[in-house]
């Protein structure tokens, strides 16, 4: 199908090779740290306002109690 659209298999091979090199560079030594930070952000960010509000209320009640 792609060959009929004007793409040769050599062009596809070169594009795949460029893509694989780009992926290998993206998975550098900090990849696992970035992946973990992304997961933490996905968990914390939607609940950030709720967490901050509950923290402020708790801190306010604790300060009032003292």
mmCIF file of the N, C-alpha and C atoms, coordinates in Angstrom:
data_MODEL
# 
_entry.id   MODEL 
# 
loop_
_atom_site.group_PDB 
_atom_site.id 
_atom_site.type_symbol 
_atom_site.label_atom_id 
_atom_site.label_alt_id 
_atom_site.label_comp_id 
_atom_site.label_asym_id 
_atom_site.label_entity_id 
_atom_site.label_seq_id 
_atom_site.pdbx_PDB_ins_code 
_atom_site.Cartn_x 
_atom_site.Cartn_y 
_atom_site.Cartn_z 
_atom_site.occupancy 
_atom_site.B_iso_or_equiv 
_atom_site.pdbx_formal_charge 
_atom_site.auth_seq_id 
_atom_site.auth_comp_id 
_atom_site.auth_asym_id 
_atom_site.auth_atom_id 
_atom_site.pdbx_PDB_model_num 
ATOM 1   N N  . UNK A 1 1  ? 0.832  -1.186 0.000  1.00 0.00 ? 1  UNK A N  1 
ATOM 2   C CA . UNK A 1 1  ? 0.000  0.000  0.000  1.00 0.00 ? 1  UNK A CA 1 
ATOM 3   C C  . UNK A 1 1  ? 0.878  1.252  0.000  1.00 0.00 ? 1  UNK A C  1 
ATOM 4   N N  . UNK A 1 2  ? 1.870  1.319  0.909  1.00 0.00 ? 2  UNK A N  1 
ATOM 5   C CA . UNK A 1 2  ? 2.745  2.485  0.940  1.00 0.00 ? 2  UNK A CA 1 
ATOM 6   C C  . UNK A 1 2  ? 3.630  2.557  -0.302 1.00 0.00 ? 2  UNK A C  1 
ATOM 7   N N  . UNK A 1 3  ? 3.996  1.389  -0.831 1.00 0.00 ? 3  UNK A N  1 
ATOM 8   C CA . UNK A 1 3  ? 4.819  1.387  -2.035 1.00 0.00 ? 3  UNK A CA 1 
ATOM 9   C C  . UNK A 1 3  ? 4.052  2.008  -3.199 1.00 0.00 ? 3  UNK A C  1 
ATOM 10  N N  . UNK A 1 4  ? 2.761  1.778  -3.241 1.00 0.00 ? 4  UNK A N  1 
ATOM 11  C CA . UNK A 1 4  ? 1.961  2.366  -4.321 1.00 0.00 ? 4  UNK A CA 1 
ATOM 12  C C  . UNK A 1 4  ? 1.782  3.865  -4.109 1.00 0.00 ? 4  UNK A C  1 
ATOM 13  N N  . UNK A 1 5  ? 1.978  4.339  -2.892 1.00 0.00 ? 5  UNK A N  1 
ATOM 14  C CA . UNK A 1 5  ? 1.830  5.767  -2.620 1.00 0.00 ? 5  UNK A CA 1 
ATOM 15  C C  . UNK A 1 5  ? 3.121  6.530  -2.881 1.00 0.00 ? 5  UNK A C  1 
ATOM 16  N N  . UNK A 1 6  ? 4.161  5.838  -3.346 1.00 0.00 ? 6  UNK A N  1 
ATOM 17  C CA . UNK A 1 6  ? 5.403  6.513  -3.667 1.00 0.00 ? 6  UNK A CA 1 
ATOM 18  C C  . UNK A 1 6  ? 6.492  6.309  -2.633 1.00 0.00 ? 6  UNK A C  1 
ATOM 19  N N  . UNK A 1 7  ? 6.261  5.496  -1.620 1.00 0.00 ? 7  UNK A N  1 
ATOM 20  C CA . UNK A 1 7  ? 7.258  5.204  -0.608 1.00 0.00 ? 7  UNK A CA 1 
ATOM 21  C C  . UNK A 1 7  ? 7.976  3.918  -0.967 1.00 0.00 ? 7  UNK A C  1 
ATOM 22  N N  . UNK A 1 8  ? 9.289  3.961  -0.993 1.00 0.00 ? 8  UNK A N  1 
ATOM 23  C CA . UNK A 1 8  ? 10.024 2.726  -1.224 1.00 0.00 ? 8  UNK A CA 1 
ATOM 24  C C  . UNK A 1 8  ? 10.365 2.103  0.119  1.00 0.00 ? 8  UNK A C  1 
ATOM 25  N N  . UNK A 1 9  ? 10.722 0.825  0.085  1.00 0.00 ? 9  UNK A N  1 
ATOM 26  C CA . UNK A 1 9  ? 11.069 0.157  1.334  1.00 0.00 ? 9  UNK A CA 1 
ATOM 27  C C  . UNK A 1 9  ? 12.343 0.744  1.928  1.00 0.00 ? 9  UNK A C  1 
ATOM 28  N N  . UNK A 1 10 ? 13.224 1.303  1.065  1.00 0.00 ? 10 UNK A N  1 
ATOM 29  C CA . UNK A 1 10 ? 14.443 1.940  1.562  1.00 0.00 ? 10 UNK A CA 1 
ATOM 30  C C  . UNK A 1 10 ? 14.103 3.198  2.358  1.00 0.00 ? 10 UNK A C  1 
ATOM 31  N N  . UNK A 1 11 ? 13.139 3.977  1.894  1.00 0.00 ? 11 UNK A N  1 
ATOM 32  C CA . UNK A 1 11 ? 12.692 5.163  2.621  1.00 0.00 ? 11 UNK A CA 1 
ATOM 33  C C  . UNK A 1 11 ? 12.099 4.772  3.972  1.00 0.00 ? 11 UNK A C  1 
ATOM 34  N N  . UNK A 1 12 ? 11.335 3.686  3.958  1.00 0.00 ? 12 UNK A N  1 
ATOM 35  C CA . UNK A 1 12 ? 10.734 3.216  5.200  1.00 0.00 ? 12 UNK A CA 1 
ATOM 36  C C  . UNK A 1 12 ? 11.810 2.742  6.171  1.00 0.00 ? 12 UNK A C  1 
ATOM 37  N N  . UNK A 1 13 ? 12.814 2.074  5.672  1.00 0.00 ? 13 UNK A N  1 
ATOM 38  C CA . UNK A 1 13 ? 13.903 1.589  6.525  1.00 0.00 ? 13 UNK A CA 1 
ATOM 39  C C  . UNK A 1 13 ? 14.664 2.753  7.144  1.00 0.00 ? 13 UNK A C  1 
ATOM 40  N N  . UNK A 1 14 ? 14.931 3.779  6.348  1.00 0.00 ? 14 UNK A N  1 
ATOM 41  C CA . UNK A 1 14 ? 15.632 4.957  6.869  1.00 0.00 ? 14 UNK A CA 1 
ATOM 42  C C  . UNK A 1 14 ? 14.790 5.683  7.910  1.00 0.00 ? 14 UNK A C  1 
ATOM 43  N N  . UNK A 1 15 ? 13.499 5.794  7.666  1.00 0.00 ? 15 UNK A N  1 
ATOM 44  C CA . UNK A 1 15 ? 12.612 6.451  8.626  1.00 0.00 ? 15 UNK A CA 1 
ATOM 45  C C  . UNK A 1 15 ? 12.540 5.650  9.925  1.00 0.00 ? 15 UNK A C  1 
ATOM 46  N N  . UNK A 1 16 ? 12.477 4.330  9.813  1.00 0.00 ? 16 UNK A N  1 
ATOM 47  C CA . UNK A 1 16 ? 12.447 3.490  11.004 1.00 0.00 ? 16 UNK A CA 1 
ATOM 48  C C  . UNK A 1 16 ? 13.756 3.595  11.779 1.00 0.00 ? 16 UNK A C  1 
ATOM 49  N N  . UNK A 1 17 ? 14.861 3.629  11.058 1.00 0.00 ? 17 UNK A N  1 
ATOM 50  C CA . UNK A 1 17 ? 16.165 3.750  11.715 1.00 0.00 ? 17 UNK A CA 1 
ATOM 51  C C  . UNK A 1 17 ? 16.269 5.087  12.457 1.00 0.00 ? 17 UNK A C  1 
ATOM 52  N N  . UNK A 1 18 ? 15.833 6.172  11.836 1.00 0.00 ? 18 UNK A N  1 
ATOM 53  C CA . UNK A 1 18 ? 15.847 7.478  12.504 1.00 0.00 ? 18 UNK A CA 1 
ATOM 54  C C  . UNK A 1 18 ? 14.966 7.460  13.747 1.00 0.00 ? 18 UNK A C  1 
ATOM 55  N N  . UNK A 1 19 ? 13.814 6.824  13.635 1.00 0.00 ? 19 UNK A N  1 
ATOM 56  C CA . UNK A 1 19 ? 12.898 6.745  14.763 1.00 0.00 ? 19 UNK A CA 1 
ATOM 57  C C  . UNK A 1 19 ? 13.513 5.949  15.914 1.00 0.00 ? 19 UNK A C  1 
ATOM 58  N N  . UNK A 1 20 ? 14.141 4.836  15.619 1.00 0.00 ? 20 UNK A N  1 
ATOM 59  C CA . UNK A 1 20 ? 14.753 4.011  16.662 1.00 0.00 ? 20 UNK A CA 1 
ATOM 60  C C  . UNK A 1 20 ? 15.918 4.728  17.334 1.00 0.00 ? 20 UNK A C  1 
ATOM 61  N N  . UNK A 1 21 ? 16.688 5.472  16.578 1.00 0.00 ? 21 UNK A N  1 
ATOM 62  C CA . UNK A 1 21 ? 17.789 6.248  17.157 1.00 0.00 ? 21 UNK A CA 1 
ATOM 63  C C  . UNK A 1 21 ? 17.228 7.334  18.065 1.00 0.00 ? 21 UNK A C  1 
ATOM 64  N N  . UNK A 1 22 ? 16.168 7.987  17.634 1.00 0.00 ? 22 UNK A N  1 
ATOM 65  C CA . UNK A 1 22 ? 15.533 9.023  18.434 1.00 0.00 ? 22 UNK A CA 1 
ATOM 66  C C  . UNK A 1 22 ? 14.971 8.444  19.736 1.00 0.00 ? 22 UNK A C  1 
ATOM 67  N N  . UNK A 1 23 ? 14.374 7.272  19.667 1.00 0.00 ? 23 UNK A N  1 
ATOM 68  C CA . UNK A 1 23 ? 13.848 6.617  20.869 1.00 0.00 ? 23 UNK A CA 1 
ATOM 69  C C  . UNK A 1 23 ? 14.973 6.229  21.818 1.00 0.00 ? 23 UNK A C  1 
ATOM 70  N N  . UNK A 1 24 ? 16.069 5.734  21.274 1.00 0.00 ? 24 UNK A N  1 
ATOM 71  C CA . UNK A 1 24 ? 17.207 5.349  22.112 1.00 0.00 ? 24 UNK A CA 1 
ATOM 72  C C  . UNK A 1 24 ? 17.795 6.562  22.824 1.00 0.00 ? 24 UNK A C  1 
ATOM 73  N N  . UNK A 1 25 ? 17.858 7.699  22.154 1.00 0.00 ? 25 UNK A N  1 
ATOM 74  C CA . UNK A 1 25 ? 18.373 8.918  22.786 1.00 0.00 ? 25 UNK A CA 1 
ATOM 75  C C  . UNK A 1 25 ? 17.417 9.416  23.866 1.00 0.00 ? 25 UNK A C  1 
ATOM 76  N N  . UNK A 1 26 ? 16.126 9.255  23.641 1.00 0.00 ? 26 UNK A N  1 
ATOM 77  C CA . UNK A 1 26 ? 15.141 9.714  24.617 1.00 0.00 ? 26 UNK A CA 1 
ATOM 78  C C  . UNK A 1 26 ? 15.189 8.883  25.887 1.00 0.00 ? 26 UNK A C  1 
ATOM 79  N N  . UNK A 1 27 ? 15.625 7.640  25.778 1.00 0.00 ? 27 UNK A N  1 
ATOM 80  C CA . UNK A 1 27 ? 15.717 6.766  26.946 1.00 0.00 ? 27 UNK A CA 1 
ATOM 81  C C  . UNK A 1 27 ? 17.112 6.838  27.546 1.00 0.00 ? 27 UNK A C  1 
ATOM 82  N N  . UNK A 1 28 ? 17.522 8.034  27.909 1.00 0.00 ? 28 UNK A N  1 
ATOM 83  C CA . UNK A 1 28 ? 18.831 8.250  28.508 1.00 0.00 ? 28 UNK A CA 1 
ATOM 84  C C  . UNK A 1 28 ? 18.853 7.816  29.964 1.00 0.00 ? 28 UNK A C  1 
ATOM 85  N N  . UNK A 1 29 ? 19.869 8.254  30.680 1.00 0.00 ? 29 UNK A N  1 
ATOM 86  C CA . UNK A 1 29 ? 20.036 7.801  32.061 1.00 0.00 ? 29 UNK A CA 1 
ATOM 87  C C  . UNK A 1 29 ? 18.993 8.371  33.008 1.00 0.00 ? 29 UNK A C  1 
ATOM 88  N N  . UNK A 1 30 ? 18.338 9.464  32.648 1.00 0.00 ? 30 UNK A N  1 
ATOM 89  C CA . UNK A 1 30 ? 17.323 10.059 33.511 1.00 0.00 ? 30 UNK A CA 1 
ATOM 90  C C  . UNK A 1 30 ? 15.909 9.631  33.134 1.00 0.00 ? 30 UNK A C  1 
ATOM 91  N N  . UNK A 1 31 ? 15.794 8.677  32.220 1.00 0.00 ? 31 UNK A N  1 
ATOM 92  C CA . UNK A 1 31 ? 14.480 8.266  31.734 1.00 0.00 ? 31 UNK A CA 1 
ATOM 93  C C  . UNK A 1 31 ? 13.607 7.718  32.860 1.00 0.00 ? 31 UNK A C  1 
ATOM 94  N N  . UNK A 1 32 ? 14.171 6.866  33.711 1.00 0.00 ? 32 UNK A N  1 
ATOM 95  C CA . UNK A 1 32 ? 13.370 6.266  34.788 1.00 0.00 ? 32 UNK A CA 1 
ATOM 96  C C  . UNK A 1 32 ? 12.926 7.320  35.794 1.00 0.00 ? 32 UNK A C  1 
ATOM 97  N N  . UNK A 1 33 ? 13.763 8.314  36.053 1.00 0.00 ? 33 UNK A N  1 
ATOM 98  C CA . UNK A 1 33 ? 13.395 9.392  36.976 1.00 0.00 ? 33 UNK A CA 1 
ATOM 99  C C  . UNK A 1 33 ? 12.262 10.218 36.377 1.00 0.00 ? 33 UNK A C  1 
ATOM 100 N N  . UNK A 1 34 ? 12.368 10.527 35.106 1.00 0.00 ? 34 UNK A N  1 
ATOM 101 C CA . UNK A 1 34 ? 11.325 11.301 34.434 1.00 0.00 ? 34 UNK A CA 1 
ATOM 102 C C  . UNK A 1 34 ? 10.012 10.525 34.392 1.00 0.00 ? 34 UNK A C  1 
ATOM 103 N N  . UNK A 1 35 ? 10.101 9.221  34.182 1.00 0.00 ? 35 UNK A N  1 
ATOM 104 C CA . UNK A 1 35 ? 8.906  8.386  34.149 1.00 0.00 ? 35 UNK A CA 1 
ATOM 105 C C  . UNK A 1 35 ? 8.224  8.357  35.513 1.00 0.00 ? 35 UNK A C  1 
ATOM 106 N N  . UNK A 1 36 ? 9.019  8.226  36.581 1.00 0.00 ? 36 UNK A N  1 
ATOM 107 C CA . UNK A 1 36 ? 8.455  8.222  37.929 1.00 0.00 ? 36 UNK A CA 1 
ATOM 108 C C  . UNK A 1 36 ? 7.841  9.583  38.270 1.00 0.00 ? 36 UNK A C  1 
ATOM 109 N N  . UNK A 1 37 ? 8.515  10.662 37.899 1.00 0.00 ? 37 UNK A N  1 
ATOM 110 C CA . UNK A 1 37 ? 7.980  12.006 38.154 1.00 0.00 ? 37 UNK A CA 1 
ATOM 111 C C  . UNK A 1 37 ? 6.662  12.212 37.414 1.00 0.00 ? 37 UNK A C  1 
ATOM 112 N N  . UNK A 1 38 ? 6.568  11.690 36.208 1.00 0.00 ? 38 UNK A N  1 
ATOM 113 C CA . UNK A 1 38 ? 5.330  11.804 35.444 1.00 0.00 ? 38 UNK A CA 1 
ATOM 114 C C  . UNK A 1 38 ? 4.197  11.043 36.120 1.00 0.00 ? 38 UNK A C  1 
ATOM 115 N N  . UNK A 1 39 ? 4.498  9.861  36.644 1.00 0.00 ? 39 UNK A N  1 
ATOM 116 C CA . UNK A 1 39 ? 3.472  9.078  37.345 1.00 0.00 ? 39 UNK A CA 1 
ATOM 117 C C  . UNK A 1 39 ? 3.023  9.770  38.623 1.00 0.00 ? 39 UNK A C  1 
ATOM 118 N N  . UNK A 1 40 ? 3.968  10.330 39.376 1.00 0.00 ? 40 UNK A N  1 
ATOM 119 C CA . UNK A 1 40 ? 3.621  11.048 40.601 1.00 0.00 ? 40 UNK A CA 1 
ATOM 120 C C  . UNK A 1 40 ? 2.765  12.267 40.265 1.00 0.00 ? 40 UNK A C  1 
ATOM 121 N N  . UNK A 1 41 ? 3.142  12.966 39.221 1.00 0.00 ? 41 UNK A N  1 
ATOM 122 C CA . UNK A 1 41 ? 2.379  14.144 38.809 1.00 0.00 ? 41 UNK A CA 1 
ATOM 123 C C  . UNK A 1 41 ? 0.955  13.754 38.420 1.00 0.00 ? 41 UNK A C  1 
ATOM 124 N N  . UNK A 1 42 ? 0.792  12.627 37.725 1.00 0.00 ? 42 UNK A N  1 
ATOM 125 C CA . UNK A 1 42 ? -0.542 12.180 37.332 1.00 0.00 ? 42 UNK A CA 1 
ATOM 126 C C  . UNK A 1 42 ? -1.414 11.856 38.538 1.00 0.00 ? 42 UNK A C  1 
ATOM 127 N N  . UNK A 1 43 ? -0.803 11.408 39.633 1.00 0.00 ? 43 UNK A N  1 
ATOM 128 C CA . UNK A 1 43 ? -1.561 11.070 40.833 1.00 0.00 ? 43 UNK A CA 1 
ATOM 129 C C  . UNK A 1 43 ? -1.839 12.320 41.670 1.00 0.00 ? 43 UNK A C  1 
ATOM 130 N N  . UNK A 1 44 ? -0.847 13.183 41.815 1.00 0.00 ? 44 UNK A N  1 
ATOM 131 C CA . UNK A 1 44 ? -0.951 14.327 42.731 1.00 0.00 ? 44 UNK A CA 1 
ATOM 132 C C  . UNK A 1 44 ? -1.717 15.493 42.128 1.00 0.00 ? 44 UNK A C  1 
ATOM 133 N N  . UNK A 1 45 ? -1.457 15.816 40.894 1.00 0.00 ? 45 UNK A N  1 
ATOM 134 C CA . UNK A 1 45 ? -2.001 17.033 40.298 1.00 0.00 ? 45 UNK A CA 1 
ATOM 135 C C  . UNK A 1 45 ? -3.525 17.129 40.344 1.00 0.00 ? 45 UNK A C  1 
ATOM 136 N N  . UNK A 1 46 ? -4.274 16.068 40.006 1.00 0.00 ? 46 UNK A N  1 
ATOM 137 C CA . UNK A 1 46 ? -5.734 16.207 40.080 1.00 0.00 ? 46 UNK A CA 1 
ATOM 138 C C  . UNK A 1 46 ? -6.242 16.434 41.507 1.00 0.00 ? 46 UNK A C  1 
ATOM 139 N N  . UNK A 1 47 ? -5.463 16.018 42.497 1.00 0.00 ? 47 UNK A N  1 
ATOM 140 C CA . UNK A 1 47 ? -5.879 16.148 43.885 1.00 0.00 ? 47 UNK A CA 1 
ATOM 141 C C  . UNK A 1 47 ? -5.162 17.281 44.608 1.00 0.00 ? 47 UNK A C  1 
ATOM 142 N N  . UNK A 1 48 ? -4.430 18.098 43.883 1.00 0.00 ? 48 UNK A N  1 
ATOM 143 C CA . UNK A 1 48 ? -3.610 19.131 44.505 1.00 0.00 ? 48 UNK A CA 1 
ATOM 144 C C  . UNK A 1 48 ? -4.454 20.162 45.252 1.00 0.00 ? 48 UNK A C  1 
ATOM 145 N N  . UNK A 1 49 ? -5.512 20.631 44.657 1.00 0.00 ? 49 UNK A N  1 
ATOM 146 C CA . UNK A 1 49 ? -6.351 21.642 45.302 1.00 0.00 ? 49 UNK A CA 1 
ATOM 147 C C  . UNK A 1 49 ? -7.017 21.068 46.549 1.00 0.00 ? 49 UNK A C  1 
ATOM 148 N N  . UNK A 1 50 ? -7.506 19.835 46.459 1.00 0.00 ? 50 UNK A N  1 
ATOM 149 C CA . UNK A 1 50 ? -8.144 19.199 47.608 1.00 0.00 ? 50 UNK A CA 1 
ATOM 150 C C  . UNK A 1 50 ? -7.140 18.988 48.729 1.00 0.00 ? 50 UNK A C  1 
ATOM 151 N N  . UNK A 1 51 ? -5.953 18.517 48.379 1.00 0.00 ? 51 UNK A N  1 
ATOM 152 C CA . UNK A 1 51 ? -4.909 18.283 49.376 1.00 0.00 ? 51 UNK A CA 1 
ATOM 153 C C  . UNK A 1 51 ? -4.501 19.593 50.040 1.00 0.00 ? 51 UNK A C  1 
ATOM 154 N N  . UNK A 1 52 ? -4.334 20.637 49.262 1.00 0.00 ? 52 UNK A N  1 
ATOM 155 C CA . UNK A 1 52 ? -3.950 21.938 49.816 1.00 0.00 ? 52 UNK A CA 1 
ATOM 156 C C  . UNK A 1 52 ? -5.051 22.485 50.732 1.00 0.00 ? 52 UNK A C  1 
ATOM 157 N N  . UNK A 1 53 ? -6.305 22.332 50.330 1.00 0.00 ? 53 UNK A N  1 
ATOM 158 C CA . UNK A 1 53 ? -7.410 22.836 51.150 1.00 0.00 ? 53 UNK A CA 1 
ATOM 159 C C  . UNK A 1 53 ? -7.503 22.067 52.461 1.00 0.00 ? 53 UNK A C  1 
ATOM 160 N N  . UNK A 1 54 ? -7.414 20.752 52.399 1.00 0.00 ? 54 UNK A N  1 
ATOM 161 C CA . UNK A 1 54 ? -7.464 19.949 53.629 1.00 0.00 ? 54 UNK A CA 1 
ATOM 162 C C  . UNK A 1 54 ? -6.271 20.237 54.528 1.00 0.00 ? 54 UNK A C  1 
ATOM 163 N N  . UNK A 1 55 ? -5.110 20.445 53.938 1.00 0.00 ? 55 UNK A N  1 
ATOM 164 C CA . UNK A 1 55 ? -3.922 20.792 54.714 1.00 0.00 ? 55 UNK A CA 1 
ATOM 165 C C  . UNK A 1 55 ? -4.077 22.132 55.410 1.00 0.00 ? 55 UNK A C  1 
ATOM 166 N N  . UNK A 1 56 ? -4.638 23.106 54.709 1.00 0.00 ? 56 UNK A N  1 
ATOM 167 C CA . UNK A 1 56 ? -4.849 24.437 55.288 1.00 0.00 ? 56 UNK A CA 1 
ATOM 168 C C  . UNK A 1 56 ? -5.865 24.378 56.423 1.00 0.00 ? 56 UNK A C  1 
ATOM 169 N N  . UNK A 1 57 ? -6.932 23.616 56.234 1.00 0.00 ? 57 UNK A N  1 
ATOM 170 C CA . UNK A 1 57 ? -7.944 23.480 57.291 1.00 0.00 ? 57 UNK A CA 1 
ATOM 171 C C  . UNK A 1 57 ? -7.343 22.783 58.507 1.00 0.00 ? 57 UNK A C  1 
ATOM 172 N N  . UNK A 1 58 ? -6.603 21.715 58.276 1.00 0.00 ? 58 UNK A N  1 
ATOM 173 C CA . UNK A 1 58 ? -5.960 20.986 59.381 1.00 0.00 ? 58 UNK A CA 1 
ATOM 174 C C  . UNK A 1 58 ? -4.977 21.875 60.113 1.00 0.00 ? 58 UNK A C  1 
ATOM 175 N N  . UNK A 1 59 ? -4.164 22.603 59.369 1.00 0.00 ? 59 UNK A N  1 
ATOM 176 C CA . UNK A 1 59 ? -3.193 23.500 59.990 1.00 0.00 ? 59 UNK A CA 1 
ATOM 177 C C  . UNK A 1 59 ? -3.903 24.607 60.769 1.00 0.00 ? 59 UNK A C  1 
ATOM 178 N N  . UNK A 1 60 ? -4.981 25.142 60.215 1.00 0.00 ? 60 UNK A N  1 
ATOM 179 C CA . UNK A 1 60 ? -5.749 26.172 60.901 1.00 0.00 ? 60 UNK A CA 1 
ATOM 180 C C  . UNK A 1 60 ? -6.364 25.662 62.193 1.00 0.00 ? 60 UNK A C  1 
ATOM 181 N N  . UNK A 1 61 ? -6.942 24.464 62.156 1.00 0.00 ? 61 UNK A N  1 
ATOM 182 C CA . UNK A 1 61 ? -7.515 23.885 63.365 1.00 0.00 ? 61 UNK A CA 1 
ATOM 183 C C  . UNK A 1 61 ? -6.442 23.589 64.394 1.00 0.00 ? 61 UNK A C  1 
ATOM 184 N N  . UNK A 1 62 ? -5.315 23.081 63.951 1.00 0.00 ? 62 UNK A N  1 
ATOM 185 C CA . UNK A 1 62 ? -4.213 22.788 64.874 1.00 0.00 ? 62 UNK A CA 1 
ATOM 186 C C  . UNK A 1 62 ? -3.679 24.065 65.505 1.00 0.00 ? 62 UNK A C  1 
ATOM 187 N N  . UNK A 1 63 ? -3.542 25.121 64.718 1.00 0.00 ? 63 UNK A N  1 
ATOM 188 C CA . UNK A 1 63 ? -3.037 26.404 65.238 1.00 0.00 ? 63 UNK A CA 1 
ATOM 189 C C  . UNK A 1 63 ? -4.050 27.015 66.222 1.00 0.00 ? 63 UNK A C  1 
ATOM 190 N N  . UNK A 1 64 ? -5.337 26.860 65.934 1.00 0.00 ? 64 UNK A N  1 
ATOM 191 C CA . UNK A 1 64 ? -6.384 27.380 66.816 1.00 0.00 ? 64 UNK A CA 1 
ATOM 192 C C  . UNK A 1 64 ? -6.399 26.606 68.140 1.00 0.00 ? 64 UNK A C  1 
ATOM 193 N N  . UNK A 1 65 ? -6.166 25.290 68.070 1.00 0.00 ? 65 UNK A N  1 
ATOM 194 C CA . UNK A 1 65 ? -6.167 24.438 69.250 1.00 0.00 ? 65 UNK A CA 1 
ATOM 195 C C  . UNK A 1 65 ? -5.018 24.780 70.185 1.00 0.00 ? 65 UNK A C  1 
ATOM 196 N N  . UNK A 1 66 ? -3.861 25.175 69.612 1.00 0.00 ? 66 UNK A N  1 
ATOM 197 C CA . UNK A 1 66 ? -2.714 25.536 70.438 1.00 0.00 ? 66 UNK A CA 1 
ATOM 198 C C  . UNK A 1 66 ? -2.984 26.861 71.085 1.00 0.00 ? 66 UNK A C  1 
# 
